[in-house]
Amino acid sequence: MTIGQVSKESGLNASAIRFYEQAGVLPKPSRVGGRRVYDTSVLGRLAVLERAKACGFTLDETRCLFFGFREGTSPSERWQTLARRKITELDELARQIAAMKELLESCACTCQDLAECGRRMVAKKKALTPSTTGQTKQTLPSASPGRTYAARRRNSPGTAPPRRPS
């Protein structure tokens, strides 16, 4: 099969196929007259790659699916192991999103300008952090979801970075 045929059959762009090949998760095809020639088994491999992507796995996690287990590990065990890790990650992300939502929903600002907002935030943060007397007070939840989504976007073929407003 040519890369065009694989692209048509799989529904992926030829550039995504070349990306997977370069990333080492798709075997290098043989070449005839300088053109890539794929075995039909590549379609199954691409289907697994796309399922992993749909599950939110990064390229490194997908690589682990193929190469990160001892020989003889069943596909079921591989998927379940990676799924448990991903679900833990998603649960943490959901907690972070809930904390961000709570912060956004509590935005009842009465400040006259952003400088006043900043002073109030600093004062509130000081009031909620541990004191020097050893007593621990309530701390604010983290509003940063980390780089999970950004990392996933960087590791996904065919995705462009977000555009900045001009």
Secondary structure by P-SEA (a helix, b strand, c coil): ccaaaaaaaacccaaaaaaaaaaccccbbbbcccbbbbccaaaaaaaaaaaaaaacccaaaaaaacccccccccaaaaaaaaaaaaaaaaaaaaaaaaaaaaaaaacccccccaaaaaaaaaaaaaaaccccccccccccccccccaaaaaaaaaccccccccccc
